[in-house]
Amino acid sequence: MHMATRNWVALFVVLSCLLGVLDASAGDADPLYRACVKQCEETGCVGQKCFPHCKFSSDGASINGPWYMQEPLYLQWKKWDCLSDCRYNCMVDREIKRDALGHGPVKYHGKWPFIRVYGIQEPASVAFSVLNLAMHFHGWLSFFILLYYKLPLKQTKKAYYEFSPLWHIYGFLSMNSWFWSAVFHSRDVDLTEKFDYSSAVALLGFSLILAILRSFNVRDEAARVMVAAPLLAFVTTHILYLNFYKLDYGIRPLCLYLHF
């Protein structure tokens, strides 16, 4: 009874964290940063550095044509649109000035400032995401080999371990989450951002379901459905909320914190 009480308390704490209100980033709220981005979009320059794809005619079209047509195909993957280049260079400019004044770095649009390397927006984050993806793949593959090649199977060729399907789903969701994390940190655009955040929320939601089912040793299929259905509905609704209403920049760090 005491163990069950502790499990329910832990569940309540996790759900409370999920429903908490998260603050916006300080960097993109800086008036000087906002003014820099606005000026860059109008002039195509940040200081002495100018971007050809930020030069527009009176009708709003790029003077030199679409930015993705201005370089050979093998170089196009490194190009960014006007807004991305403006935000990045204004961020770098603001951080240089903040550092000169003795101020520490702040987040911009939910992320800490990083220097691009070969077109990769956040190389350290990409490297760690790829390593996490590799480790999760190794873990899932080891689990698969153990179940189906080293342990005895039922006559139907299914594993005796009743929770194995759930762990397979967890493995696929984990690998999917870290894959999109690597893609997102390589190139932060609207599509990759939504895939990354949605994958993280899906993983967190299923992790919660799996934790409840495993902690309370829920083996009956009907009971599993009763536990999973409302949580799946909540997770699905939250993913729709992030994609079609408001994308909260604080949810990704929260997901990673709770996951680990």
C-alpha positions as CSV (number, residue, x, y, z in Angstrom):
1,M,0.0,0.0,0.0
2,H,2.8,2.3,0.9
3,M,4.5,1.7,-2.5
4,A,1.3,2.3,-4.4
5,T,0.8,5.6,-2.6
6,R,4.3,6.7,-3.5
7,N,3.7,5.8,-7.2
8,W,0.5,7.9,-7.3
9,V,2.3,10.8,-5.7
10,A,5.0,10.6,-8.3
11,L,2.4,10.5,-11.0
12,F,0.7,13.6,-9.6
13,V,4.0,15.5,-9.6
14,V,4.7,14.6,-13.2
15,L,1.2,15.7,-14.3
16,S,1.6,18.9,-12.3
17,C,4.8,19.7,-14.1
18,L,3.2,19.1,-17.5
19,L,0.5,21.7,-16.7
20,G,2.9,24.3,-15.4
21,V,3.3,27.7,-17.1
22,L,6.7,28.3,-18.8
23,D,8.4,31.6,-19.4
24,A,9.4,33.0,-22.8
25,S,13.0,33.6,-23.8
26,A,14.7,36.8,-22.7
27,G,16.9,37.3,-25.8
28,D,14.2,37.6,-28.4
29,A,12.3,40.0,-26.0
30,D,15.3,42.4,-26.0
31,P,14.2,45.6,-27.8
32,L,17.7,46.1,-29.3
33,Y,17.5,42.6,-30.8
34,R,14.1,43.1,-32.2
35,A,15.1,46.4,-33.7
36,C,18.2,44.7,-35.3
37,V,16.0,42.0,-36.8
38,K,13.5,44.5,-38.2
39,Q,16.2,46.7,-39.7
40,C,17.9,43.6,-41.2
41,E,14.7,42.5,-42.9
42,E,14.3,46.0,-44.4
43,T,17.9,46.7,-45.4
44,G,19.3,43.1,-45.7
45,C,22.3,44.0,-43.5
46,V,23.5,43.6,-39.9
47,G,26.3,46.0,-39.5
48,Q,28.7,45.5,-42.4
49,K,27.4,42.1,-43.2
50,C,24.7,41.9,-45.9
51,F,22.7,39.0,-47.3
52,P,21.7,38.9,-51.0
53,H,18.4,37.0,-50.3
54,C,17.3,39.8,-48.0
55,K,17.2,42.4,-50.8
56,F,13.6,42.9,-52.0
57,S,11.9,44.9,-54.6
58,S,8.9,47.1,-54.0
59,D,6.5,44.2,-54.6
60,G,8.3,42.1,-51.9
61,A,10.1,39.7,-54.3
62,S,13.8,39.0,-53.9
63,I,15.9,41.1,-56.4
64,N,18.2,38.3,-57.2
65,G,15.5,35.6,-57.3
66,P,14.8,33.0,-54.7
67,W,17.7,32.4,-52.3
68,Y,17.8,28.7,-53.1
69,M,18.6,29.4,-56.8
70,Q,21.6,31.6,-56.1
71,E,24.2,28.8,-55.4
72,P,25.0,25.4,-56.8
73,L,23.0,22.5,-55.6
74,Y,25.7,21.0,-53.4
75,L,25.9,24.4,-51.5
76,Q,22.2,25.1,-51.2
77,W,21.8,23.0,-48.0
78,K,23.9,25.6,-46.1
79,K,21.7,28.5,-47.1
80,W,19.2,30.1,-44.8
81,D,16.3,32.4,-45.5
82,C,16.3,36.1,-44.7
83,L,14.6,35.9,-41.3
84,S,16.9,33.1,-40.1
85,D,20.1,34.9,-41.2
86,C,18.8,38.1,-39.6
87,R,18.0,36.5,-36.3
88,Y,21.3,34.6,-36.2
89,N,23.5,37.5,-37.0
90,C,21.6,39.9,-34.7
91,M,21.9,37.3,-31.9
92,V,25.7,37.1,-32.5
93,D,25.9,40.9,-32.5
94,R,23.9,41.3,-29.3
95,E,25.9,38.6,-27.5
96,I,29.2,40.3,-28.4
97,K,27.9,43.5,-27.0
98,R,26.4,41.8,-23.9
99,D,29.7,40.1,-23.3
100,A,31.6,43.4,-23.5
101,L,29.3,44.8,-20.8
102,G,30.0,41.7,-18.6
103,H,26.5,40.1,-19.1
104,G,26.1,36.4,-19.6
105,P,24.4,34.8,-22.5
106,V,20.6,34.5,-22.8
107,K,18.2,32.3,-24.8
108,Y,16.8,33.4,-28.1
109,H,13.6,31.8,-29.3
110,G,14.0,29.1,-26.7
111,K,17.6,28.2,-27.5
112,W,21.0,29.2,-26.2
113,P,23.2,31.1,-28.7
114,F,25.5,28.8,-30.8
115,I,27.9,29.4,-33.7
116,R,27.0,27.7,-36.9
117,V,29.4,25.1,-38.3
118,Y,29.2,24.0,-41.9
119,G,25.6,25.1,-42.0
120,I,24.7,23.1,-38.9
121,Q,22.9,25.5,-36.5
122,E,23.8,23.8,-33.2
123,P,26.6,21.3,-33.8
124,A,27.0,20.2,-30.1
125,S,23.3,19.5,-29.8
126,V,23.3,17.6,-33.1
127,A,26.2,15.5,-31.9
128,F,24.5,14.6,-28.6
129,S,21.2,13.9,-30.3
130,V,22.9,11.5,-32.8
131,L,24.7,9.8,-29.9
132,N,21.4,9.4,-28.0
133,L,19.9,8.0,-31.2
134,A,22.7,5.5,-31.6
135,M,22.5,4.4,-27.9
136,H,18.7,3.9,-28.1
137,F,19.1,1.9,-31.3
138,H,21.7,-0.2,-29.7
139,G,19.5,-0.7,-26.6
140,W,16.5,-1.6,-28.7
141,L,18.5,-4.0,-30.9
142,S,20.0,-5.7,-27.9
143,F,16.5,-6.1,-26.4
144,F,15.1,-7.5,-29.6
145,I,18.0,-10.1,-30.0
146,L,17.6,-11.1,-26.3
147,L,13.8,-11.7,-26.7
148,Y,13.7,-13.5,-30.0
149,Y,17.1,-15.2,-30.3
150,K,18.3,-16.0,-26.8
151,L,15.2,-16.6,-24.8
152,P,12.5,-19.3,-25.5
153,L,9.5,-18.3,-27.4
154,K,5.9,-19.3,-27.3
155,Q,4.5,-21.7,-30.0
156,T,3.1,-18.6,-31.8
157,K,6.7,-17.2,-32.0
158,K,5.9,-14.5,-29.5
159,A,7.9,-13.6,-26.5
160,Y,6.8,-14.7,-23.0
161,Y,7.5,-11.2,-21.6
162,E,4.1,-9.5,-21.7
163,F,5.4,-6.0,-21.7
164,S,7.7,-6.5,-24.8
165,P,5.3,-4.8,-27.3
166,L,5.2,-1.7,-25.1
167,W,9.0,-1.6,-24.9
168,H,9.3,-1.9,-28.7
169,I,6.9,1.0,-29.1
170,Y,9.0,3.0,-26.5
171,G,12.2,2.2,-28.4
172,F,10.7,3.4,-31.7
173,L,9.4,6.6,-30.2
174,S,12.7,7.3,-28.5
175,M,14.6,6.8,-31.7
176,N,12.1,8.9,-33.6
177,S,12.4,11.7,-31.0
178,W,16.2,11.8,-31.1
179,F,16.2,11.7,-34.9
180,W,14.0,14.7,-35.2
181,S,16.0,16.4,-32.4
182,A,19.1,16.0,-34.6
183,V,17.3,17.3,-37.6
184,F,15.8,20.3,-35.7
185,H,19.1,21.3,-34.2
186,S,20.7,21.1,-37.6
187,R,18.2,23.3,-39.3
188,D,15.6,25.2,-37.2
189,V,12.6,25.8,-39.5
190,D,8.9,25.6,-38.7
191,L,8.5,22.0,-39.9
192,T,11.5,20.5,-38.1
193,E,10.5,22.4,-35.0
194,K,7.0,21.0,-34.9
195,F,8.3,17.4,-35.6
196,D,10.9,17.8,-32.9
197,Y,8.5,19.1,-30.2
198,S,5.7,16.7,-31.2
199,S,8.0,13.7,-31.1
200,A,9.3,14.8,-27.6
201,V,5.7,15.2,-26.3
202,A,4.7,11.8,-27.8
203,L,7.7,10.1,-26.2
204,L,7.0,11.7,-22.8
205,G,3.4,10.8,-22.9
206,F,4.1,7.1,-23.8
207,S,6.8,7.0,-21.2
208,L,4.2,8.0,-18.6
209,I,1.8,5.4,-19.8
210,L,4.5,2.7,-19.7
211,A,5.7,3.8,-16.3
212,I,2.2,3.4,-14.9
213,L,1.5,0.1,-16.5
214,R,4.8,-1.4,-15.5
215,S,4.9,0.1,-11.9
216,F,1.4,-1.3,-11.1
217,N,2.0,-4.5,-13.1
218,V,-1.1,-4.0,-15.3
219,R,-1.4,-7.1,-17.4
220,D,-5.1,-7.2,-18.3
221,E,-5.7,-5.7,-21.7
222,A,-8.9,-3.9,-20.7
223,A,-7.2,-2.3,-17.7
224,R,-4.3,-1.2,-20.0
225,V,-6.8,0.5,-22.3
226,M,-8.6,2.2,-19.5
227,V,-5.2,3.6,-18.2
228,A,-3.8,4.5,-21.6
229,A,-6.9,6.0,-23.3
230,P,-7.2,9.3,-21.3
231,L,-3.5,9.9,-21.3
232,L,-3.3,9.3,-25.1
233,A,-6.2,11.7,-25.5
234,F,-4.3,14.3,-23.4
235,V,-1.0,13.8,-25.3
236,T,-2.8,14.0,-28.7
237,T,-4.6,17.1,-27.7
238,H,-1.4,18.7,-26.5
239,I,0.4,17.9,-29.7
240,L,-2.4,19.5,-31.7
241,Y,-2.2,22.5,-29.4
242,L,1.5,22.9,-30.1
243,N,1.1,22.5,-33.8
244,F,-2.0,24.5,-34.5
245,Y,-2.3,27.0,-31.6
246,K,0.8,27.9,-29.7
247,L,4.2,26.3,-29.7
248,D,5.7,26.7,-26.2
249,Y,9.5,27.0,-26.4
250,G,9.8,25.7,-22.9
251,I,8.2,22.3,-23.4
252,R,11.2,20.7,-25.0
253,P,13.6,21.2,-22.1
254,L,10.8,20.1,-19.8
255,C,10.3,16.9,-21.8
256,L,14.0,16.1,-21.7
257,Y,14.2,16.8,-18.0
258,L,11.3,14.5,-17.1
259,H,12.4,11.9,-19.6
260,F,15.9,11.5,-17.9
